[in-house]
Amino acid sequence: MTRQLDNVRILVADDQGDVARTLCRPLHKAGARLRFVPDGQAALQEVVTRPYDLLLVDMKMPPDEWGGLWLLRKLQSGGWRIPSLVLSGEGSKQQVIEALRLEAADWVVKDDAGSELLERCVKILADRLDESLDRASNLLPTPLAHRFAKYARTTDTDKRILEGLHTLESVFRFAAVLGMSSTPPSPLRGVTPDRLAAPSMGTWFSICTALAGLSGAGDDFTRMFSWLVPERSDHESVQAFISVRNALAHGRSTPTPDQAERIDSLLRRFAHRAVSSWRSELAVPKSMTFDGTLYAVDLMNLQGVGKPVPGRVLAQAPVITEQAFLVSRHAAPLSLSPWLLTHTESTSGVVRCLLFDGLKRTSGNLVPETPFKYAHMGEGGEAPRFSHPQATWQTLAQWCTA
């Protein structure tokens, strides 16, 4: 029997640890994974390093007198959208009002938490999961947003399961692209040349798993993969969908309602975590000026399923225009080439994202110059003939095990 908060990750920030644990017993019994910290600064560090579905924030805790408000301000200014429920005591009505202005989702008086906290947490999470697919379609990088939008509008049960599996594979693939773009090349355990030459859903997951085990893995990749697999114990449940995909693809089974429910739950949980914590932008630089100190880069942000949005960032080093970059708040722009390329259609101005999809194999053996092949992600159709000087087997070979 599924409990109301099974595997929901909740961070509790309260300097009265024993009191907080007592108040949260109903959440633990309902299946929540709870983590307790004593102040706002520790809570902010937790949010940076681990995925959470919900925050419980005590108003009166360090730092300063009203550390709960300090934390909510930091989250808002930092671009975090994790839903927060405020725990208040006597005499803090004014602070609760301020917390709601800072986008706290709800509040509970501590004296009433024993009878109200579980119901309020369940309601907040249900609402966020219900709207998670639409939010993912509007807020995630365009390649992922298209996939989630297509999954959301698929209503036929059998087709929805298959589309859900395609969406999950797209998450694996996009995360792998982030990982290989931001991590120094190193042979990936279990990833052989044959697998990389024609990557399957299982290959993408193996790439992500191996990258996550490297000490130099990029932060954006690590965060994205953790939204699917926050703990090692979660690997098996995600891996199971690869077996489902293979069985359906080879006609060994037919979709079941239970499979539909499980894939929907996983995708909504990922979408909720992603839109709550994704703080970078997928962008294509269009022009650049230099003032003698910094480069001002005009770019198009590829967010959601709509048209690209113009933007500008300052960089200490020049970037290559018309190539895809990941733009973060506290890091230099990260080139995603040759794993993700972009192509702007001359007639419509639409920017297409092309992702690495293996090698263009011939009847002969692989040679260093064997080129990559690419596929649209979430948009369908054939990728245009477009290449990159590093998009060859020589680049890919650095990631393979014998």
Buried (B, 14 or more C-beta within 10 A) or exposed (E): EEEBBEBBBBBBBBBBEEBBBEBBEBBEEBEBBBBBBBBBBBBBEBBEEBBBBBBBBBBBBBEEEBBBBBBBBBBBEEEBBBBBBBBBEEEBEEBBEBBBEBBBBBBBBBEEBEEBBBEBBBEBBEEBBEBBBBBBBBBBBBBBBBBBBBBBEBEEEEEBBBBBBBBBBBBBBBBBBBBBBBBEEBEBEEBEBEBBBEBBBBBBBBBBBBBBEBEEBBBBBBBBBBBBBBEEEBBEEBBEBBEBBBBBEEEEEEBEEEBBEBBBBBBBBBBBBBBBBBBBBBBBBBEBEEEEEEBEBBBBBBBBBEEBEEBEBEBEEEBEBEBBBBBBEEEEBBBBBBBBBBBBEEEEEEBBBBBBBBBBBEEEEBEEEBEBBBBBBBBEEEBEEEBBEEBBBEBBBEBBEE
